[in-house]
Amino acid sequence: MSSSARIHHITPLQRQSVARTLRTPSWLKTEVLGALVVGLALIPEAIAFSVIAGVDPQVGLFAAALMAMTLAFVGGRPAMISAATGATALVMAPLVASHGVNYLIAAVILAGVFQIVLGAVGFARIIRFVPRSVMVGFVNALAILLFIPQLQELINVPWAVYPVAALALLIVFGLPRITTAVPAPLVVILVLTPVVVLLGLNVPTVGDKGKLPDSWPQLIVPDVPYTLETLQIIAPFALTMAVVGIMESLMTAKLVDDITDTPSSKTRETWGQGVGNVVSGMFGTMGGCGMIGQTMINVRASGARTRISTFLSGVFLLLLVVLLGEIVGIIPMAALAAIMIFVAWSTFDWHSIRPSTLRRMPLSETVVMLVTVAVTVATHNLALGVAAGVLAAVIGFARRVAHVVTVERTVTPAPDDAAVATYRVRGELFFASSNDLYTQFRYAEDPATVVIDFSESHIWDASTVAAVDAVTDKYRAHGTTVKIQGLNLASRRMRARLSGTL
């Protein structure tokens, strides 16, 4: 997208491999530093999502670490970050409230199984049906959703938060204009944390979000009855989590594809998410999916491009919360909020709302983008917003195509009642465009013979076959002979199979 191109230029880093990165110190430094920033940024997010799901902070923190490390090996999109997310937390919250954490763990494992199956049957191909206007709306909605929660860290807080946040914003926006040798988000954390401590400023910190774990994750077996009743309880939640997780992951992968100008395997990403959730569930966590905010920190703000950064982000997260929890706990939330504001700003496609762009863009495309944004922001569900945008795009497309079908009538006069009326049908015929086909013929006025020529059209569905049958039946009731001609092979086969049965 245009905003992506402006922020991150195409460089050899975009096509680097793990092996080449390990042999290139400058590239490896970028991966390591990017992973460290992501690991730090994941901590408050994972804790917040744990609160949303109604579980202990370590359930979300361990989910983030395990998802990142697992997807580094099995995921289809290098440098993408998968972790505990708000979308999956919202899906699982009612299950935790009604049945407890063990049912959550069982549901996460089942969701992973569903995703593996969906990957095997080619569910990932749905990403091809997402129009560009939906993708733009998705990106803009994402930026808004990343920005809104940061306001909570800047409202009704001690006065010292504001100068800390202002300095953090100055660094994160200004430093890249001077140098990109070190990621600006990491500089924000390394500079402001000691400043806050040395000055004794009273500001909210990461430690205020919840208690960090002091032990490593362990394999467990969910303590639930292994019965059909349990399956009936967890299956709806698991299936919803599976679909939401796939949608959010695939959209994230596509966004990274656009930013880096490199392809990814959407099918591998689909079943890889399943493997990640199975592994996470076996360690008693809440699972997750592709995480767009942290992925943008890794790819866009830090410049990482390989699976090394994905794996190390999970490793760093575990080490930070288990071994260095007391140090991590003093990081000011204002610093992390400033980093996420920068990510939101750079993620938003500002080109899409310029007056010059809006004037050139078809109104229907703009409406689709706005629908995607509105539904996503209103529901905080990226998958639901994308679905609404695609539906709006389909409706808009159907309305446009429905108006390009024409029926032209000519009459060839002849003596002895041998006149012939010929109707030439032009355009693509499907449910939206063929509904009024029945009304385009002059049944009472036409001579005894009518020819309907479909040589410039195509029959796409059963609705059109039914419409053609209705026309021929109406003529038959008037004693008129109808000849159908010009159907291409596919249209003839469909009509032969369905005509008279509808």
C-alpha positions in Angstrom: 0.0 0.0 0.0 1.1 3.6 -0.5 1.6 4.3 3.2 3.7 1.1 3.5 5.9 2.1 0.6 6.5 5.5 2.1 7.6 4.2 5.5 9.7 1.2 4.5 11.7 1.2 1.3 12.5 -2.0 -0.5 15.9 -3.3 0.5 17.8 -6.5 0.4 16.7 -7.2 3.9 13.2 -7.9 2.5 14.4 -11.1 0.9 16.9 -12.3 3.5 16.8 -15.9 4.8 17.6 -17.2 8.3 20.9 -18.7 7.1 22.1 -15.4 5.5 20.9 -13.4 8.5 22.9 -15.6 10.9 26.0 -14.9 8.7 25.4 -11.1 8.5 25.9 -9.3 11.8 24.0 -6.1 10.9 21.0 -8.1 9.8 21.1 -10.3 12.9 21.3 -7.2 15.1 18.1 -5.9 13.6 16.4 -9.2 14.2 17.6 -9.4 17.8 16.7 -5.8 18.8 13.4 -6.0 17.1 12.6 -9.2 19.0 13.6 -7.5 22.3 11.2 -4.6 21.6 8.4 -6.9 20.7 9.0 -9.1 23.8 8.8 -6.0 26.0 5.7 -4.7 24.3 4.0 -8.1 24.5 4.0 -8.0 28.3 1.3 -5.4 29.1 -0.7 -6.5 26.1 -0.7 -10.2 27.2 -1.6 -9.2 30.8 -4.5 -7.0 29.5 -5.9 -9.8 27.4 -5.6 -12.2 30.3 -7.8 -9.8 32.3 -10.3 -9.7 29.4 -10.5 -13.5 29.3 -10.8 -13.7 33.1 -7.6 -15.7 33.7 -4.3 -15.1 35.6 -1.7 -12.9 33.9 0.7 -15.9 33.4 -1.9 -17.6 31.2 -1.7 -14.8 28.6 2.0 -14.2 29.0 2.9 -17.9 28.5 0.4 -18.0 25.5 2.2 -15.1 23.9 5.7 -16.7 24.3 4.6 -20.2 23.2 2.6 -19.0 20.2 5.6 -16.8 19.0 8.2 -19.6 19.4 6.0 -22.3 17.8 4.9 -20.1 14.8 8.5 -19.2 14.2 8.9 -22.8 13.0 5.5 -23.7 11.5 4.0 -20.4 10.5 3.7 -19.3 6.9 4.7 -15.6 7.2 8.3 -14.9 8.4 8.7 -12.0 10.9 5.0 -12.1 11.8 4.2 -12.2 15.6 1.5 -14.5 16.9 0.5 -14.3 20.6 -2.5 -13.9 22.8 -4.9 -11.4 21.3 -8.0 -9.4 22.3 -10.1 -11.0 19.6 -9.6 -14.6 20.9 -9.8 -13.4 24.5 -13.2 -11.9 23.9 -14.4 -15.2 22.3 -13.2 -17.3 25.3 -14.2 -15.0 28.1 -17.8 -16.3 28.4 -16.5 -19.9 28.5 -14.1 -19.1 31.4 -16.9 -17.3 33.3 -19.3 -20.2 33.0 -17.0 -23.3 33.2 -13.5 -22.2 34.3 -10.0 -22.3 33.0 -9.8 -26.0 32.3 -12.6 -25.8 29.8 -10.7 -22.8 28.2 -7.6 -25.0 27.8 -9.6 -27.8 26.3 -11.3 -25.3 23.9 -7.9 -23.8 22.8 -6.6 -27.3 21.9 -9.8 -28.1 20.0 -9.6 -24.7 18.2 -6.1 -25.7 17.1 -7.3 -29.0 15.7 -10.1 -27.1 13.8 -7.5 -24.8 12.4 -5.3 -27.7 11.2 -8.3 -29.2 9.5 -9.3 -25.9 7.9 -5.8 -25.5 6.7 -5.8 -28.9 5.1 -9.1 -28.2 3.2 -7.8 -25.0 1.8 -9.7 -22.5 4.0 -6.9 -20.0 3.5 -8.0 -19.4 -0.1 -10.7 -17.1 1.2 -8.1 -14.3 1.4 -8.3 -14.0 -2.4 -11.8 -12.8 -2.1 -10.9 -9.8 0.1 -11.0 -6.6 -2.0 -8.4 -3.9 -1.7 -11.0 -1.5 -0.2 -11.7 -4.0 2.6 -7.9 -4.3 3.2 -7.6 -0.6 3.5 -10.5 -0.4 5.9 -8.9 -3.3 7.9 -5.6 -1.4 8.2 -7.3 1.8 9.2 -9.5 0.1 11.7 -6.5 -1.7 13.1 -4.7 1.6 13.6 -7.7 3.1 15.4 -8.0 0.0 17.7 -4.3 0.3 18.5 -4.6 4.0 19.3 -7.8 4.0 21.5 -6.4 1.8 24.3 -3.4 4.0 24.7 -5.6 6.9 25.7 -6.4 5.0 28.9 -2.8 5.4 29.9 -3.0 9.2 29.4 -6.3 10.0 31.1 -6.8 10.5 34.8 -3.1 9.7 35.5 -0.4 11.5 37.6 0.9 14.7 36.0 4.3 13.2 35.5 2.9 10.8 32.9 2.5 13.6 30.4 6.2 14.8 30.2 7.3 11.2 30.1 4.8 10.4 27.3 5.8 13.6 25.4 9.5 12.7 25.6 8.7 9.2 24.4 6.8 10.4 21.4 9.6 12.8 20.6 12.1 10.0 20.6 10.0 7.4 18.7 8.9 9.9 16.0 12.2 11.9 15.8 15.0 9.3 16.2 14.3 7.5 12.9 14.9 10.8 11.0 18.4 10.8 12.5 19.4 7.2 12.6 17.9 3.7 12.3 20.8 1.9 13.7 18.8 1.1 16.9 15.0 0.7 16.9 13.5 3.9 18.3 11.0 1.9 20.5 13.9 0.2 22.3 15.6 3.6 22.8 12.4 4.9 24.4 12.4 2.0 26.9 16.1 2.1 27.7 16.2 5.9 28.2 12.9 6.6 30.0 12.9 3.7 32.4 16.1 4.8 34.3 15.0 8.4 34.0 11.7 7.6 35.8 13.4 5.6 38.4 16.2 8.1 39.1 13.8 11.0 39.4 11.4 9.0 41.5 8.4 9.9 39.3 5.1 8.6 40.3 3.8 7.0 37.0 2.0 3.7 36.3 4.3 0.9 35.4 4.1 -2.6 33.8 4.1 -4.1 37.3 0.9 -2.3 38.0 -0.9 -4.4 35.3 -0.5 -7.7 37.2 1.9 -10.1 38.9 4.5 -11.5 36.6 5.1 -15.3 36.8 8.2 -16.7 38.6 8.2 -20.2 37.1 8.4 -21.8 33.6 5.3 -23.1 31.8 4.5 -26.8 32.3 2.7 -29.4 30.3 -0.8 -30.2 31.7 -3.8 -32.2 30.8 -7.1 -30.2 31.1 -9.1 -31.4 34.0 -12.5 -31.8 32.2 -14.8 -34.8 31.7 -14.0 -36.4 28.3 -17.6 -36.7 27.3 -19.9 -35.7 24.4 -21.4 -33.1 26.7 -18.0 -31.4 27.2 -17.5 -31.4 23.5 -20.9 -29.8 23.0 -19.9 -27.1 25.5 -16.4 -26.2 24.1 -17.0 -26.8 20.3 -18.9 -23.6 19.6 -16.2 -21.5 21.3 -13.4 -23.5 19.7 -14.8 -23.1 16.2 -15.4 -19.4 16.7 -11.9 -18.9 18.0 -10.5 -21.0 15.1 -12.2 -18.9 12.4 -11.5 -15.5 14.1 -7.9 -16.5 14.6 -7.4 -17.5 11.0 -9.0 -14.4 9.6 -6.9 -12.1 11.8 -3.8 -14.1 11.1 -4.3 -14.1 7.3 -5.1 -10.4 7.2 -1.9 -9.7 9.2 0.1 -11.9 6.9 -1.3 -10.2 3.8 -0.4 -6.8 5.4 3.2 -7.9 6.0 3.3 -9.2 2.4 2.4 -5.7 1.2 4.9 -4.0 3.4 7.8 -6.2 2.6 6.9 -7.0 -1.0 7.5 -10.7 -0.3 5.0 -13.7 -0.5 3.9 -16.0 2.3 2.1 -19.3 2.5 -1.4 -18.6 3.7 -2.2 -22.4 3.9 0.8 -23.0 6.0 -0.1 -20.1 8.2 -3.6 -21.5 8.7 -2.5 -24.9 9.9 0.5 -23.4 11.7 -1.8 -21.4 13.8 -3.5 -24.6 14.7 -0.3 -26.2 15.8 0.5 -23.1 17.8 -2.8 -23.3 19.6 -2.5 -27.0 20.3 1.0 -26.5 21.8 -0.2 -23.5 23.8 -3.2 -25.4 25.1 -1.1 -28.3 26.2 0.9 -25.9 28.4 -2.3 -24.5 29.9 -2.5 -21.1 28.2 -5.2 -19.2 26.3 -3.7 -19.5 22.8 -4.0 -16.8 20.3 -3.4 -15.8 16.7 -1.5 -13.3 14.5 -1.0 -10.1 16.5 -1.0 -7.1 14.3 0.3 -4.4 16.6 3.4 -6.3 17.7 3.9 -7.5 14.1 4.0 -3.9 13.0 6.6 -3.1 15.7 8.7 -6.0 14.5 8.4 -5.4 10.7 7.8 -1.7 10.3 9.3 0.0 13.4 12.3 -2.4 13.8 12.9 -3.6 10.3 13.0 -7.4 11.1 12.3 -9.8 8.3 12.9 -13.4 9.3 11.7 -16.1 11.7 14.6 -15.3 14.0 12.9 -12.2 15.3 9.6 -14.2 15.8 11.3 -16.9 17.8 13.4 -14.6 19.9 10.5 -12.4 20.8 8.9 -15.4 22.5 12.3 -16.4 24.1 12.9 -12.8 25.4 9.3 -12.6 26.7 9.8 -15.7 28.8 13.2 -14.6 30.1 12.0 -11.1 30.9 8.9 -12.2 32.9 10.4 -15.2 34.7 14.0 -14.1 35.3 13.8 -10.3 35.1 10.3 -9.7 36.3 11.2 -7.1 38.9 13.2 -5.0 36.3 10.5 -5.3 33.6 7.9 -4.3 36.2 9.3 -0.8 36.5 9.0 0.1 32.8 6.6 3.1 32.6 3.4 2.4 30.8 3.6 5.9 29.2 6.7 4.7 27.2 4.9 1.7 25.9 1.8 3.8 25.1 3.9 6.2 23.1 5.4 3.2 21.1 1.9 1.9 20.3 0.7 5.4 19.3 3.7 5.5 16.8 2.7 2.1 15.5 -0.9 3.2 15.1 0.1 6.4 13.3 2.4 4.6 10.8 -0.1 1.8 10.3 -3.0 4.1 9.2 -3.2 4.5 5.5 -3.4 8.3 5.4 -3.4 8.3 1.6 -6.8 6.6 1.6 -8.5 9.6 3.3 -6.9 12.4 1.3 -9.5 14.6 -0.5 -7.7 13.9 -3.8 -8.0 10.2 -3.3 -11.6 10.3 -2.2 -12.5 12.4 -5.3 -11.0 9.8 -7.6 -12.2 6.7 -5.7 -15.6 5.2 -6.7 -18.2 5.9 -4.0 -18.9 2.2 -3.5 -15.2 1.6 -2.7 -15.2 4.3 -0.1 -18.4 2.9 1.4 -16.9 -0.5 1.7 -13.8 0.9 3.4 -16.0 2.9 5.9 -18.2 -0.1 6.6 -15.1 -2.2 7.4 -13.7 0.5 9.7 -17.1 1.1 11.5 -17.9 -2.6 12.2 -14.4 -3.4 13.3 -14.1 -0.4 15.7 -17.6 -0.9 17.0 -17.2 -4.6 17.7 -13.4 -4.7 18.3 -13.5 -7.8 16.1 -11.2 -7.6 13.1 -12.7 -10.8 11.5 -16.2 -9.5 11.8 -15.2 -6.2 10.3 -13.6 -7.9 7.4 -16.7 -10.1 6.9 -18.9 -7.0 6.9 -16.6 -5.3 4.4 -16.6 -8.2 2.0 -20.4 -8.5 2.2 -20.7 -4.8 1.4 -18.3 -5.2 -1.5 -20.3 -8.2 -2.8 -23.6 -6.2 -2.6 -22.0 -3.2 -4.3 -20.6 -5.4 -7.1 -23.9 -7.2 -7.6 -25.7 -3.9 -7.9 -23.2 -2.6 -10.5 -23.3 -5.8 -12.6 -27.0 -6.1 -12.4 -27.3 -2.8 -14.4 -25.1 -3.8 -17.3 -27.3 -6.6 -18.6 -29.3 -5.5 -21.6 -32.0 -7.1 -23.7 -32.4 -5.8 -27.3 -35.5 -6.8 -29.4 -35.8 -6.8 -33.2 -38.6 -8.1 -35.3 -38.0 -9.6 -38.8 -41.3 -9.2 -40.7 -42.5 -12.0 -43.0 -45.7 -13.0 -44.8 -48.1 -15.8 -43.6 -47.4 -15.3 -39.9 -43.7 -16.2 -40.4 -42.4 -13.1 -38.6 -39.6 -13.7 -36.0 -38.8 -11.7 -32.9 -35.2 -11.9 -31.9 -34.0 -10.9 -28.4 -30.3 -10.4 -27.9 -29.2 -10.7 -24.3 -25.9 -9.1 -23.4 -24.1 -9.3 -20.0 -23.3 -11.6 -17.1 -26.4 -13.4 -15.9 -26.6 -14.4 -12.2 -29.1 -14.0 -9.4 -28.8 -10.1 -9.2 -28.9 -9.4 -12.9 -31.4 -12.1 -14.0 -34.2 -11.4 -11.5 -35.9 -9.0 -13.8 -35.1 -10.8 -17.0 -38.6 -12.2 -17.1 -40.0 -8.6 -17.5 -37.9 -7.8 -20.6 -40.0 -9.7 -23.1 -43.3 -8.7 -24.9 -45.2 -12.0 -24.6 -48.5 -10.8 -25.9 -47.1 -8.7 -28.8 -44.5 -11.1 -30.2 -45.2 -13.2 -33.4 -45.5 -17.0 -33.3 -41.7 -17.5 -33.3 -39.2 -16.0 -30.9 -35.4 -16.4 -30.9 -33.5 -15.6 -27.7 -29.8 -15.1 -28.5 -27.3 -15.6 -25.6 -24.1 -15.4 -27.6 -23.0 -12.2 -25.8 -23.9 -13.4 -22.3 -23.1 -16.1 -19.8 -25.3 -18.1 -17.4 -23.7 -18.4 -14.0 -26.2 -19.8 -11.6 -29.5 -21.7 -11.1 -31.4 -18.4 -10.6 -30.7 -17.5 -14.2 -31.8 -21.0 -15.5 -35.0 -20.6 -13.5 -35.5 -17.1 -15.1 -35.0 -18.5 -18.6 -37.5 -21.3 -17.9 -40.0 -18.8 -16.7 -39.7 -16.9 -20.0 -40.1 -20.0 -22.1 -43.0 -21.2 -20.0 -44.7 -17.8 -20.4 -44.3 -17.9 -24.2 -45.5 -21.5 -24.3 -48.7 -20.4 -22.5 -49.2 -17.9 -25.4 -48.7 -20.6 -28.0 -45.3 -19.1 -29.1 -42.4 -21.2 -30.2 -39.1 -20.2 -28.5 -35.7 -21.0 -29.8 -32.7 -20.6 -27.5 -29.4 -20.0 -29.3 -25.8 -18.8 -28.8 -25.3 -20.4 -25.4 -21.6 -21.2 -24.7 -20.6 -24.6 -23.6 -20.7 -24.0 -19.8 -24.0 -22.2 -20.0 -25.5 -25.1 -22.2 -24.3 -27.7 -19.7 -25.8 -25.8 -16.7 -29.1 -25.3 -18.5 -29.2 -28.9 -19.6 -28.6 -30.0 -16.0 -31.1 -27.7 -14.3 -33.7 -26.7 -16.8 -37.2 -28.0 -15.8 -36.1 -29.0 -12.3 -36.4 -25.6 -10.6 
